[in-house]
Amino acid sequence: MRKLVLLSRKGGTGKTTLSVNLAVAAMAEGYSVSVADLDLQGSAGSWAQARGGAAPDVRPANGGTLFPLANDAERAGRDLLIMDTPAGGDAISSAAIRLADLAVLVSRPSYFDLAALVPAAQAVREAGRPAMVVLNQAPSRRAGVESPIIARAVEAARVLGFPIATVGLRARVAFQESLWRGQGVLEFEPRGAAAAEIARLWSDVADTLWPERIEHRGAAE
């Protein structure tokens, strides 16, 4: 079983939205997924309730119950455990980082959000875990022109010392509409732009967690 943690010390960056959407993307490829909802707000759990009991398996957890939950998920034959961490939850986040095979550092393209990632990036580096940075909730292009804040955010993200995901996610209505329905964007609007972004992000994540995917694609070509 592979274990993925989503991190940011700042609230509102979209960790939970990405957590549940990555879970749906993984399931679409046939992976069995559990989600550890480490946020006291329980947002992932609320989303799971809206799904009416459909997969993925979402369970509340804290620093003391995370390890038993991970063991239970592995015994249940899960392929992937996604750990959705709280804002500012240093102790809980540290426990999740120690378990993780990959950390996803989530940030909006803003100065304060990227600055708040520095301690998380340092904790991941000290734990010797691989990581990638994902820029989320970015503004859309206007008349085909990218906002200059995107280039600034990319340059700032590079300072963290981890690769940046090949896709940035825009602030799209589909992300919010799908959550109300207990869905991921791949279920809500499978041919939409938000779904395409999540599919690309999942590809980056899955290729890191399962490097053999890249080898299989190369052999097929």
PyMOL commands that place a pseudoatom at each C-alpha (Angstrom):
pseudoatom trace, name=CA, resn=MET, resi=1, chain=A, elem=C, hetatm=0, pos=[0.000, 0.000, 0.000]
pseudoatom trace, name=CA, resn=ARG, resi=2, chain=A, elem=C, hetatm=0, pos=[1.285, 3.462, -0.910]
pseudoatom trace, name=CA, resn=LYS, resi=3, chain=A, elem=C, hetatm=0, pos=[0.676, 6.435, 1.379]
pseudoatom trace, name=CA, resn=LEU, resi=4, chain=A, elem=C, hetatm=0, pos=[0.175, 10.025, 0.244]
pseudoatom trace, name=CA, resn=VAL, resi=5, chain=A, elem=C, hetatm=0, pos=[0.029, 13.102, 2.482]
pseudoatom trace, name=CA, resn=LEU, resi=6, chain=A, elem=C, hetatm=0, pos=[-1.246, 16.549, 1.496]
pseudoatom trace, name=CA, resn=LEU, resi=7, chain=A, elem=C, hetatm=0, pos=[0.312, 19.408, 3.429]
pseudoatom trace, name=CA, resn=SER, resi=8, chain=A, elem=C, hetatm=0, pos=[-0.011, 23.120, 4.064]
pseudoatom trace, name=CA, resn=ARG, resi=9, chain=A, elem=C, hetatm=0, pos=[0.120, 25.017, 7.330]
pseudoatom trace, name=CA, resn=LYS, resi=10, chain=A, elem=C, hetatm=0, pos=[-2.387, 27.504, 5.945]
pseudoatom trace, name=CA, resn=GLY, resi=11, chain=A, elem=C, hetatm=0, pos=[-6.118, 26.950, 5.763]
pseudoatom trace, name=CA, resn=GLY, resi=12, chain=A, elem=C, hetatm=0, pos=[-8.096, 27.381, 2.569]
pseudoatom trace, name=CA, resn=THR, resi=13, chain=A, elem=C, hetatm=0, pos=[-5.440, 26.130, 0.183]
pseudoatom trace, name=CA, resn=GLY, resi=14, chain=A, elem=C, hetatm=0, pos=[-7.632, 23.255, -1.025]
pseudoatom trace, name=CA, resn=LYS, resi=15, chain=A, elem=C, hetatm=0, pos=[-5.932, 20.245, 0.595]
pseudoatom trace, name=CA, resn=THR, resi=16, chain=A, elem=C, hetatm=0, pos=[-9.220, 18.467, 1.245]
pseudoatom trace, name=CA, resn=THR, resi=17, chain=A, elem=C, hetatm=0, pos=[-10.581, 19.236, -2.220]
pseudoatom trace, name=CA, resn=LEU, resi=18, chain=A, elem=C, hetatm=0, pos=[-7.452, 17.761, -3.769]
pseudoatom trace, name=CA, resn=SER, resi=19, chain=A, elem=C, hetatm=0, pos=[-7.475, 14.800, -1.357]
pseudoatom trace, name=CA, resn=VAL, resi=20, chain=A, elem=C, hetatm=0, pos=[-10.960, 13.646, -2.286]
pseudoatom trace, name=CA, resn=ASN, resi=21, chain=A, elem=C, hetatm=0, pos=[-10.480, 14.376, -5.983]
pseudoatom trace, name=CA, resn=LEU, resi=22, chain=A, elem=C, hetatm=0, pos=[-7.247, 12.383, -6.071]
pseudoatom trace, name=CA, resn=ALA, resi=23, chain=A, elem=C, hetatm=0, pos=[-9.084, 9.555, -4.319]
pseudoatom trace, name=CA, resn=VAL, resi=24, chain=A, elem=C, hetatm=0, pos=[-11.740, 9.578, -7.045]
pseudoatom trace, name=CA, resn=ALA, resi=25, chain=A, elem=C, hetatm=0, pos=[-9.068, 9.715, -9.759]
pseudoatom trace, name=CA, resn=ALA, resi=26, chain=A, elem=C, hetatm=0, pos=[-7.282, 6.729, -8.220]
pseudoatom trace, name=CA, resn=MET, resi=27, chain=A, elem=C, hetatm=0, pos=[-10.522, 4.749, -8.029]
pseudoatom trace, name=CA, resn=ALA, resi=28, chain=A, elem=C, hetatm=0, pos=[-11.223, 5.534, -11.678]
pseudoatom trace, name=CA, resn=GLU, resi=29, chain=A, elem=C, hetatm=0, pos=[-8.036, 3.613, -12.488]
pseudoatom trace, name=CA, resn=GLY, resi=30, chain=A, elem=C, hetatm=0, pos=[-9.057, 0.667, -10.349]
pseudoatom trace, name=CA, resn=TYR, resi=31, chain=A, elem=C, hetatm=0, pos=[-7.139, 1.449, -7.159]
pseudoatom trace, name=CA, resn=SER, resi=32, chain=A, elem=C, hetatm=0, pos=[-8.721, 0.751, -3.780]
pseudoatom trace, name=CA, resn=VAL, resi=33, chain=A, elem=C, hetatm=0, pos=[-8.436, 3.878, -1.619]
pseudoatom trace, name=CA, resn=SER, resi=34, chain=A, elem=C, hetatm=0, pos=[-8.778, 4.932, 2.006]
pseudoatom trace, name=CA, resn=VAL, resi=35, chain=A, elem=C, hetatm=0, pos=[-8.715, 8.551, 3.182]
pseudoatom trace, name=CA, resn=ALA, resi=36, chain=A, elem=C, hetatm=0, pos=[-7.550, 9.525, 6.662]
pseudoatom trace, name=CA, resn=ASP, resi=37, chain=A, elem=C, hetatm=0, pos=[-9.375, 12.730, 7.617]
pseudoatom trace, name=CA, resn=LEU, resi=38, chain=A, elem=C, hetatm=0, pos=[-6.926, 14.343, 10.044]
pseudoatom trace, name=CA, resn=ASP, resi=39, chain=A, elem=C, hetatm=0, pos=[-8.603, 17.759, 9.962]
pseudoatom trace, name=CA, resn=LEU, resi=40, chain=A, elem=C, hetatm=0, pos=[-10.732, 18.583, 13.013]
pseudoatom trace, name=CA, resn=GLN, resi=41, chain=A, elem=C, hetatm=0, pos=[-13.281, 20.197, 10.694]
pseudoatom trace, name=CA, resn=GLY, resi=42, chain=A, elem=C, hetatm=0, pos=[-13.991, 16.758, 9.248]
pseudoatom trace, name=CA, resn=SER, resi=43, chain=A, elem=C, hetatm=0, pos=[-14.600, 18.097, 5.744]
pseudoatom trace, name=CA, resn=ALA, resi=44, chain=A, elem=C, hetatm=0, pos=[-13.571, 14.900, 3.965]
pseudoatom trace, name=CA, resn=GLY, resi=45, chain=A, elem=C, hetatm=0, pos=[-15.897, 12.964, 6.244]
pseudoatom trace, name=CA, resn=SER, resi=46, chain=A, elem=C, hetatm=0, pos=[-18.783, 15.303, 5.401]
pseudoatom trace, name=CA, resn=TRP, resi=47, chain=A, elem=C, hetatm=0, pos=[-18.071, 14.778, 1.712]
pseudoatom trace, name=CA, resn=ALA, resi=48, chain=A, elem=C, hetatm=0, pos=[-18.105, 11.009, 2.260]
pseudoatom trace, name=CA, resn=GLN, resi=49, chain=A, elem=C, hetatm=0, pos=[-21.496, 11.241, 3.955]
pseudoatom trace, name=CA, resn=ALA, resi=50, chain=A, elem=C, hetatm=0, pos=[-22.842, 13.087, 0.928]
pseudoatom trace, name=CA, resn=ARG, resi=51, chain=A, elem=C, hetatm=0, pos=[-21.712, 10.118, -1.195]
pseudoatom trace, name=CA, resn=GLY, resi=52, chain=A, elem=C, hetatm=0, pos=[-24.087, 7.878, 0.721]
pseudoatom trace, name=CA, resn=GLY, resi=53, chain=A, elem=C, hetatm=0, pos=[-21.558, 5.242, 1.681]
pseudoatom trace, name=CA, resn=ALA, resi=54, chain=A, elem=C, hetatm=0, pos=[-19.871, 4.909, -1.707]
pseudoatom trace, name=CA, resn=ALA, resi=55, chain=A, elem=C, hetatm=0, pos=[-16.103, 4.435, -1.852]
pseudoatom trace, name=CA, resn=PRO, resi=56, chain=A, elem=C, hetatm=0, pos=[-13.569, 5.674, -0.930]
pseudoatom trace, name=CA, resn=ASP, resi=57, chain=A, elem=C, hetatm=0, pos=[-13.450, 4.672, 2.707]
pseudoatom trace, name=CA, resn=VAL, resi=58, chain=A, elem=C, hetatm=0, pos=[-13.025, 7.946, 4.655]
pseudoatom trace, name=CA, resn=ARG, resi=59, chain=A, elem=C, hetatm=0, pos=[-12.282, 7.786, 8.362]
pseudoatom trace, name=CA, resn=PRO, resi=60, chain=A, elem=C, hetatm=0, pos=[-11.480, 10.420, 11.003]
pseudoatom trace, name=CA, resn=ALA, resi=61, chain=A, elem=C, hetatm=0, pos=[-8.039, 10.157, 12.536]
pseudoatom trace, name=CA, resn=ASN, resi=62, chain=A, elem=C, hetatm=0, pos=[-5.548, 11.987, 14.720]
pseudoatom trace, name=CA, resn=GLY, resi=63, chain=A, elem=C, hetatm=0, pos=[-1.904, 11.625, 15.591]
pseudoatom trace, name=CA, resn=GLY, resi=64, chain=A, elem=C, hetatm=0, pos=[-2.641, 8.713, 17.926]
pseudoatom trace, name=CA, resn=THR, resi=65, chain=A, elem=C, hetatm=0, pos=[-4.979, 6.753, 15.638]
pseudoatom trace, name=CA, resn=LEU, resi=66, chain=A, elem=C, hetatm=0, pos=[-3.279, 7.326, 12.289]
pseudoatom trace, name=CA, resn=PHE, resi=67, chain=A, elem=C, hetatm=0, pos=[-0.881, 4.372, 12.519]
pseudoatom trace, name=CA, resn=PRO, resi=68, chain=A, elem=C, hetatm=0, pos=[-3.614, 1.854, 13.471]
pseudoatom trace, name=CA, resn=LEU, resi=69, chain=A, elem=C, hetatm=0, pos=[-5.814, 3.266, 10.704]
pseudoatom trace, name=CA, resn=ALA, resi=70, chain=A, elem=C, hetatm=0, pos=[-3.005, 2.794, 8.181]
pseudoatom trace, name=CA, resn=ASN, resi=71, chain=A, elem=C, hetatm=0, pos=[-2.475, -0.776, 9.371]
pseudoatom trace, name=CA, resn=ASP, resi=72, chain=A, elem=C, hetatm=0, pos=[-6.209, -1.482, 9.055]
pseudoatom trace, name=CA, resn=ALA, resi=73, chain=A, elem=C, hetatm=0, pos=[-6.228, -0.068, 5.523]
pseudoatom trace, name=CA, resn=GLU, resi=74, chain=A, elem=C, hetatm=0, pos=[-3.287, -2.262, 4.534]
pseudoatom trace, name=CA, resn=ARG, resi=75, chain=A, elem=C, hetatm=0, pos=[-4.911, -5.355, 6.011]
pseudoatom trace, name=CA, resn=ALA, resi=76, chain=A, elem=C, hetatm=0, pos=[-8.082, -4.496, 4.091]
pseudoatom trace, name=CA, resn=GLY, resi=77, chain=A, elem=C, hetatm=0, pos=[-6.076, -4.637, 0.872]
pseudoatom trace, name=CA, resn=ARG, resi=78, chain=A, elem=C, hetatm=0, pos=[-6.110, -0.939, 0.039]
pseudoatom trace, name=CA, resn=ASP, resi=79, chain=A, elem=C, hetatm=0, pos=[-3.723, 0.217, -2.660]
pseudoatom trace, name=CA, resn=LEU, resi=80, chain=A, elem=C, hetatm=0, pos=[-3.533, 3.820, -1.457]
pseudoatom trace, name=CA, resn=LEU, resi=81, chain=A, elem=C, hetatm=0, pos=[-3.977, 5.766, 1.771]
pseudoatom trace, name=CA, resn=ILE, resi=82, chain=A, elem=C, hetatm=0, pos=[-4.469, 9.519, 1.355]
pseudoatom trace, name=CA, resn=MET, resi=83, chain=A, elem=C, hetatm=0, pos=[-3.839, 11.587, 4.485]
pseudoatom trace, name=CA, resn=ASP, resi=84, chain=A, elem=C, hetatm=0, pos=[-5.585, 14.964, 4.575]
pseudoatom trace, name=CA, resn=THR, resi=85, chain=A, elem=C, hetatm=0, pos=[-3.827, 17.067, 7.222]
pseudoatom trace, name=CA, resn=PRO, resi=86, chain=A, elem=C, hetatm=0, pos=[-5.099, 20.106, 9.149]
pseudoatom trace, name=CA, resn=ALA, resi=87, chain=A, elem=C, hetatm=0, pos=[-3.824, 23.651, 8.798]
pseudoatom trace, name=CA, resn=GLY, resi=88, chain=A, elem=C, hetatm=0, pos=[-1.098, 24.320, 11.340]
pseudoatom trace, name=CA, resn=GLY, resi=89, chain=A, elem=C, hetatm=0, pos=[-1.253, 20.758, 12.659]
pseudoatom trace, name=CA, resn=ASP, resi=90, chain=A, elem=C, hetatm=0, pos=[2.465, 20.285, 13.202]
pseudoatom trace, name=CA, resn=ALA, resi=91, chain=A, elem=C, hetatm=0, pos=[2.310, 17.152, 15.390]
pseudoatom trace, name=CA, resn=ILE, resi=92, chain=A, elem=C, hetatm=0, pos=[-0.353, 15.472, 13.265]
pseudoatom trace, name=CA, resn=SER, resi=93, chain=A, elem=C, hetatm=0, pos=[1.352, 16.471, 10.029]
pseudoatom trace, name=CA, resn=SER, resi=94, chain=A, elem=C, hetatm=0, pos=[4.676, 15.144, 11.322]
pseudoatom trace, name=CA, resn=ALA, resi=95, chain=A, elem=C, hetatm=0, pos=[3.107, 11.757, 12.038]
pseudoatom trace, name=CA, resn=ALA, resi=96, chain=A, elem=C, hetatm=0, pos=[1.630, 11.672, 8.532]
pseudoatom trace, name=CA, resn=ILE, resi=97, chain=A, elem=C, hetatm=0, pos=[4.927, 12.689, 6.930]
pseudoatom trace, name=CA, resn=ARG, resi=98, chain=A, elem=C, hetatm=0, pos=[6.735, 9.839, 8.677]
pseudoatom trace, name=CA, resn=LEU, resi=99, chain=A, elem=C, hetatm=0, pos=[4.247, 7.386, 7.171]
pseudoatom trace, name=CA, resn=ALA, resi=100, chain=A, elem=C, hetatm=0, pos=[4.137, 8.901, 3.699]
pseudoatom trace, name=CA, resn=ASP, resi=101, chain=A, elem=C, hetatm=0, pos=[5.695, 7.626, 0.503]
pseudoatom trace, name=CA, resn=LEU, resi=102, chain=A, elem=C, hetatm=0, pos=[5.024, 11.020, -1.098]
pseudoatom trace, name=CA, resn=ALA, resi=103, chain=A, elem=C, hetatm=0, pos=[4.106, 14.475, 0.199]
pseudoatom trace, name=CA, resn=VAL, resi=104, chain=A, elem=C, hetatm=0, pos=[2.105, 16.945, -1.869]
pseudoatom trace, name=CA, resn=LEU, resi=105, chain=A, elem=C, hetatm=0, pos=[2.721, 20.529, -0.748]
pseudoatom trace, name=CA, resn=VAL, resi=106, chain=A, elem=C, hetatm=0, pos=[-0.373, 22.531, -1.657]
pseudoatom trace, name=CA, resn=SER, resi=107, chain=A, elem=C, hetatm=0, pos=[-0.353, 26.302, -2.102]
pseudoatom trace, name=CA, resn=ARG, resi=108, chain=A, elem=C, hetatm=0, pos=[-2.341, 29.027, -3.721]
pseudoatom trace, name=CA, resn=PRO, resi=109, chain=A, elem=C, hetatm=0, pos=[-0.152, 31.342, -5.838]
pseudoatom trace, name=CA, resn=SER, resi=110, chain=A, elem=C, hetatm=0, pos=[0.185, 33.921, -3.084]
pseudoatom trace, name=CA, resn=TYR, resi=111, chain=A, elem=C, hetatm=0, pos=[3.075, 35.202, -1.001]
pseudoatom trace, name=CA, resn=PHE, resi=112, chain=A, elem=C, hetatm=0, pos=[1.567, 34.185, 2.354]
pseudoatom trace, name=CA, resn=ASP, resi=113, chain=A, elem=C, hetatm=0, pos=[0.583, 30.697, 1.192]
pseudoatom trace, name=CA, resn=LEU, resi=114, chain=A, elem=C, hetatm=0, pos=[4.002, 29.927, -0.242]
pseudoatom trace, name=CA, resn=ALA, resi=115, chain=A, elem=C, hetatm=0, pos=[5.756, 31.317, 2.830]
pseudoatom trace, name=CA, resn=ALA, resi=116, chain=A, elem=C, hetatm=0, pos=[3.608, 29.036, 4.994]
pseudoatom trace, name=CA, resn=LEU, resi=117, chain=A, elem=C, hetatm=0, pos=[4.885, 26.024, 3.042]
pseudoatom trace, name=CA, resn=VAL, resi=118, chain=A, elem=C, hetatm=0, pos=[8.481, 26.530, 4.153]
pseudoatom trace, name=CA, resn=PRO, resi=119, chain=A, elem=C, hetatm=0, pos=[8.154, 24.697, 7.527]
pseudoatom trace, name=CA, resn=ALA, resi=120, chain=A, elem=C, hetatm=0, pos=[6.230, 21.842, 5.886]
pseudoatom trace, name=CA, resn=ALA, resi=121, chain=A, elem=C, hetatm=0, pos=[8.881, 21.509, 3.185]
pseudoatom trace, name=CA, resn=GLN, resi=122, chain=A, elem=C, hetatm=0, pos=[11.592, 21.469, 5.842]
pseudoatom trace, name=CA, resn=ALA, resi=123, chain=A, elem=C, hetatm=0, pos=[9.778, 18.743, 7.791]
pseudoatom trace, name=CA, resn=VAL, resi=124, chain=A, elem=C, hetatm=0, pos=[9.447, 16.626, 4.634]
pseudoatom trace, name=CA, resn=ARG, resi=125, chain=A, elem=C, hetatm=0, pos=[13.125, 17.147, 3.819]
pseudoatom trace, name=CA, resn=GLU, resi=126, chain=A, elem=C, hetatm=0, pos=[14.215, 16.165, 7.342]
pseudoatom trace, name=CA, resn=ALA, resi=127, chain=A, elem=C, hetatm=0, pos=[12.101, 13.012, 7.110]
pseudoatom trace, name=CA, resn=GLY, resi=128, chain=A, elem=C, hetatm=0, pos=[13.761, 12.127, 3.815]
pseudoatom trace, name=CA, resn=ARG, resi=129, chain=A, elem=C, hetatm=0, pos=[10.485, 11.876, 1.941]
pseudoatom trace, name=CA, resn=PRO, resi=130, chain=A, elem=C, hetatm=0, pos=[9.935, 12.768, -1.730]
pseudoatom trace, name=CA, resn=ALA, resi=131, chain=A, elem=C, hetatm=0, pos=[7.571, 15.635, -2.419]
pseudoatom trace, name=CA, resn=MET, resi=132, chain=A, elem=C, hetatm=0, pos=[6.040, 17.800, -5.119]
pseudoatom trace, name=CA, resn=VAL, resi=133, chain=A, elem=C, hetatm=0, pos=[4.543, 21.281, -5.003]
pseudoatom trace, name=CA, resn=VAL, resi=134, chain=A, elem=C, hetatm=0, pos=[1.067, 21.881, -6.402]
pseudoatom trace, name=CA, resn=LEU, resi=135, chain=A, elem=C, hetatm=0, pos=[-0.217, 25.368, -7.156]
pseudoatom trace, name=CA, resn=ASN, resi=136, chain=A, elem=C, hetatm=0, pos=[-3.966, 25.421, -6.573]
pseudoatom trace, name=CA, resn=GLN, resi=137, chain=A, elem=C, hetatm=0, pos=[-6.820, 27.903, -7.078]
pseudoatom trace, name=CA, resn=ALA, resi=138, chain=A, elem=C, hetatm=0, pos=[-4.831, 29.890, -9.622]
pseudoatom trace, name=CA, resn=PRO, resi=139, chain=A, elem=C, hetatm=0, pos=[-6.616, 32.649, -11.550]
pseudoatom trace, name=CA, resn=SER, resi=140, chain=A, elem=C, hetatm=0, pos=[-7.679, 31.858, -15.094]
pseudoatom trace, name=CA, resn=ARG, resi=141, chain=A, elem=C, hetatm=0, pos=[-5.989, 33.428, -18.089]
pseudoatom trace, name=CA, resn=ARG, resi=142, chain=A, elem=C, hetatm=0, pos=[-7.500, 36.654, -19.344]
pseudoatom trace, name=CA, resn=ALA, resi=143, chain=A, elem=C, hetatm=0, pos=[-7.655, 36.995, -23.117]
pseudoatom trace, name=CA, resn=GLY, resi=144, chain=A, elem=C, hetatm=0, pos=[-5.199, 34.111, -23.253]
pseudoatom trace, name=CA, resn=VAL, resi=145, chain=A, elem=C, hetatm=0, pos=[-2.669, 35.911, -21.063]
pseudoatom trace, name=CA, resn=GLU, resi=146, chain=A, elem=C, hetatm=0, pos=[-1.381, 34.352, -17.851]
pseudoatom trace, name=CA, resn=SER, resi=147, chain=A, elem=C, hetatm=0, pos=[-1.432, 36.486, -14.720]
pseudoatom trace, name=CA, resn=PRO, resi=148, chain=A, elem=C, hetatm=0, pos=[2.096, 37.577, -13.698]
pseudoatom trace, name=CA, resn=ILE, resi=149, chain=A, elem=C, hetatm=0, pos=[1.465, 36.193, -10.210]
pseudoatom trace, name=CA, resn=ILE, resi=150, chain=A, elem=C, hetatm=0, pos=[1.739, 32.679, -11.646]
pseudoatom trace, name=CA, resn=ALA, resi=151, chain=A, elem=C, hetatm=0, pos=[5.332, 33.182, -12.797]
pseudoatom trace, name=CA, resn=ARG, resi=152, chain=A, elem=C, hetatm=0, pos=[6.213, 34.741, -9.432]
pseudoatom trace, name=CA, resn=ALA, resi=153, chain=A, elem=C, hetatm=0, pos=[4.595, 31.831, -7.594]
pseudoatom trace, name=CA, resn=VAL, resi=154, chain=A, elem=C, hetatm=0, pos=[6.477, 29.265, -9.675]
pseudoatom trace, name=CA, resn=GLU, resi=155, chain=A, elem=C, hetatm=0, pos=[9.793, 30.982, -8.955]
pseudoatom trace, name=CA, resn=ALA, resi=156, chain=A, elem=C, hetatm=0, pos=[8.980, 31.111, -5.234]
pseudoatom trace, name=CA, resn=ALA, resi=157, chain=A, elem=C, hetatm=0, pos=[7.913, 27.453, -5.223]
pseudoatom trace, name=CA, resn=ARG, resi=158, chain=A, elem=C, hetatm=0, pos=[11.234, 26.409, -6.747]
pseudoatom trace, name=CA, resn=VAL, resi=159, chain=A, elem=C, hetatm=0, pos=[13.005, 27.773, -3.671]
pseudoatom trace, name=CA, resn=LEU, resi=160, chain=A, elem=C, hetatm=0, pos=[11.334, 25.027, -1.636]
pseudoatom trace, name=CA, resn=GLY, resi=161, chain=A, elem=C, hetatm=0, pos=[13.639, 22.559, -3.376]
pseudoatom trace, name=CA, resn=PHE, resi=162, chain=A, elem=C, hetatm=0, pos=[11.026, 20.094, -4.636]
pseudoatom trace, name=CA, resn=PRO, resi=163, chain=A, elem=C, hetatm=0, pos=[9.686, 19.542, -8.145]
pseudoatom trace, name=CA, resn=ILE, resi=164, chain=A, elem=C, hetatm=0, pos=[6.542, 21.386, -9.170]
pseudoatom trace, name=CA, resn=ALA, resi=165, chain=A, elem=C, hetatm=0, pos=[3.659, 19.349, -10.530]
pseudoatom trace, name=CA, resn=THR, resi=166, chain=A, elem=C, hetatm=0, pos=[3.288, 19.598, -14.291]
pseudoatom trace, name=CA, resn=VAL, resi=167, chain=A, elem=C, hetatm=0, pos=[-0.221, 20.996, -13.887]
pseudoatom trace, name=CA, resn=GLY, resi=168, chain=A, elem=C, hetatm=0, pos=[-1.532, 23.897, -11.837]
pseudoatom trace, name=CA, resn=LEU, resi=169, chain=A, elem=C, hetatm=0, pos=[-5.181, 23.882, -10.825]
pseudoatom trace, name=CA, resn=ARG, resi=170, chain=A, elem=C, hetatm=0, pos=[-7.431, 26.840, -11.526]
pseudoatom trace, name=CA, resn=ALA, resi=171, chain=A, elem=C, hetatm=0, pos=[-10.174, 28.293, -9.342]
pseudoatom trace, name=CA, resn=ARG, resi=172, chain=A, elem=C, hetatm=0, pos=[-13.074, 26.552, -11.082]
pseudoatom trace, name=CA, resn=VAL, resi=173, chain=A, elem=C, hetatm=0, pos=[-16.747, 26.334, -10.112]
pseudoatom trace, name=CA, resn=ALA, resi=174, chain=A, elem=C, hetatm=0, pos=[-16.781, 22.598, -10.879]
pseudoatom trace, name=CA, resn=PHE, resi=175, chain=A, elem=C, hetatm=0, pos=[-14.618, 21.873, -7.847]
pseudoatom trace, name=CA, resn=GLN, resi=176, chain=A, elem=C, hetatm=0, pos=[-17.183, 23.425, -5.510]
pseudoatom trace, name=CA, resn=GLU, resi=177, chain=A, elem=C, hetatm=0, pos=[-20.276, 22.128, -7.301]
pseudoatom trace, name=CA, resn=SER, resi=178, chain=A, elem=C, hetatm=0, pos=[-18.969, 18.566, -7.210]
pseudoatom trace, name=CA, resn=LEU, resi=179, chain=A, elem=C, hetatm=0, pos=[-18.272, 18.714, -3.470]
pseudoatom trace, name=CA, resn=TRP, resi=180, chain=A, elem=C, hetatm=0, pos=[-21.891, 19.672, -2.754]
pseudoatom trace, name=CA, resn=ARG, resi=181, chain=A, elem=C, hetatm=0, pos=[-22.939, 16.461, -4.516]
pseudoatom trace, name=CA, resn=GLY, resi=182, chain=A, elem=C, hetatm=0, pos=[-20.402, 14.241, -2.802]
pseudoatom trace, name=CA, resn=GLN, resi=183, chain=A, elem=C, hetatm=0, pos=[-18.516, 13.767, -6.037]
pseudoatom trace, name=CA, resn=GLY, resi=184, chain=A, elem=C, hetatm=0, pos=[-15.133, 14.407, -7.555]
pseudoatom trace, name=CA, resn=VAL, resi=185, chain=A, elem=C, hetatm=0, pos=[-14.871, 16.524, -10.687]
pseudoatom trace, name=CA, resn=LEU, resi=186, chain=A, elem=C, hetatm=0, pos=[-14.135, 13.387, -12.720]
pseudoatom trace, name=CA, resn=GLU, resi=187, chain=A, elem=C, hetatm=0, pos=[-17.589, 12.149, -11.735]
pseudoatom trace, name=CA, resn=PHE, resi=188, chain=A, elem=C, hetatm=0, pos=[-19.388, 15.496, -11.906]
pseudoatom trace, name=CA, resn=GLU, resi=189, chain=A, elem=C, hetatm=0, pos=[-18.022, 16.805, -15.203]
pseudoatom trace, name=CA, resn=PRO, resi=190, chain=A, elem=C, hetatm=0, pos=[-15.701, 14.136, -16.659]
pseudoatom trace, name=CA, resn=ARG, resi=191, chain=A, elem=C, hetatm=0, pos=[-14.925, 16.095, -19.832]
pseudoatom trace, name=CA, resn=GLY, resi=192, chain=A, elem=C, hetatm=0, pos=[-14.483, 19.451, -18.117]
pseudoatom trace, name=CA, resn=ALA, resi=193, chain=A, elem=C, hetatm=0, pos=[-11.327, 21.467, -17.567]
pseudoatom trace, name=CA, resn=ALA, resi=194, chain=A, elem=C, hetatm=0, pos=[-11.240, 20.720, -13.821]
pseudoatom trace, name=CA, resn=ALA, resi=195, chain=A, elem=C, hetatm=0, pos=[-11.394, 16.981, -14.508]
pseudoatom trace, name=CA, resn=ALA, resi=196, chain=A, elem=C, hetatm=0, pos=[-8.524, 17.286, -16.990]
pseudoatom trace, name=CA, resn=GLU, resi=197, chain=A, elem=C, hetatm=0, pos=[-6.422, 19.089, -14.374]
pseudoatom trace, name=CA, resn=ILE, resi=198, chain=A, elem=C, hetatm=0, pos=[-7.102, 16.449, -11.718]
pseudoatom trace, name=CA, resn=ALA, resi=199, chain=A, elem=C, hetatm=0, pos=[-6.326, 13.658, -14.172]
pseudoatom trace, name=CA, resn=ARG, resi=200, chain=A, elem=C, hetatm=0, pos=[-2.956, 15.239, -14.966]
pseudoatom trace, name=CA, resn=LEU, resi=201, chain=A, elem=C, hetatm=0, pos=[-2.163, 15.790, -11.296]
pseudoatom trace, name=CA, resn=TRP, resi=202, chain=A, elem=C, hetatm=0, pos=[-3.102, 12.208, -10.486]
pseudoatom trace, name=CA, resn=SER, resi=203, chain=A, elem=C, hetatm=0, pos=[-0.787, 11.031, -13.270]
pseudoatom trace, name=CA, resn=ASP, resi=204, chain=A, elem=C, hetatm=0, pos=[2.113, 12.956, -11.680]
pseudoatom trace, name=CA, resn=VAL, resi=205, chain=A, elem=C, hetatm=0, pos=[1.299, 11.549, -8.239]
pseudoatom trace, name=CA, resn=ALA, resi=206, chain=A, elem=C, hetatm=0, pos=[0.763, 7.969, -9.397]
pseudoatom trace, name=CA, resn=ASP, resi=207, chain=A, elem=C, hetatm=0, pos=[3.937, 7.946, -11.503]
pseudoatom trace, name=CA, resn=THR, resi=208, chain=A, elem=C, hetatm=0, pos=[5.886, 8.934, -8.387]
pseudoatom trace, name=CA, resn=LEU, resi=209, chain=A, elem=C, hetatm=0, pos=[4.176, 6.400, -6.128]
pseudoatom trace, name=CA, resn=TRP, resi=210, chain=A, elem=C, hetatm=0, pos=[4.340, 3.579, -8.686]
pseudoatom trace, name=CA, resn=PRO, resi=211, chain=A, elem=C, hetatm=0, pos=[7.373, 4.205, -10.950]
pseudoatom trace, name=CA, resn=GLU, resi=212, chain=A, elem=C, hetatm=0, pos=[6.602, 0.993, -12.821]
pseudoatom trace, name=CA, resn=ARG, resi=213, chain=A, elem=C, hetatm=0, pos=[3.701, 2.846, -14.480]
pseudoatom trace, name=CA, resn=ILE, resi=214, chain=A, elem=C, hetatm=0, pos=[6.252, 4.861, -16.468]
pseudoatom trace, name=CA, resn=GLU, resi=215, chain=A, elem=C, hetatm=0, pos=[8.104, 1.689, -17.473]
pseudoatom trace, name=CA, resn=HIS, resi=216, chain=A, elem=C, hetatm=0, pos=[4.858, 0.094, -18.656]
pseudoatom trace, name=CA, resn=ARG, resi=217, chain=A, elem=C, hetatm=0, pos=[3.983, 3.139, -20.741]
pseudoatom trace, name=CA, resn=GLY, resi=218, chain=A, elem=C, hetatm=0, pos=[7.452, 3.129, -22.275]
pseudoatom trace, name=CA, resn=ALA, resi=219, chain=A, elem=C, hetatm=0, pos=[7.168, -0.553, -23.152]
pseudoatom trace, name=CA, resn=ALA, resi=220, chain=A, elem=C, hetatm=0, pos=[3.752, 0.044, -24.741]
pseudoatom trace, name=CA, resn=GLU, resi=221, chain=A, elem=C, hetatm=0, pos=[5.180, 2.786, -26.927]
for i in range(1, 221): cmd.bond("trace and resi %d" % i, "trace and resi %d" % (i + 1))
show_as sticks, trace
zoom trace
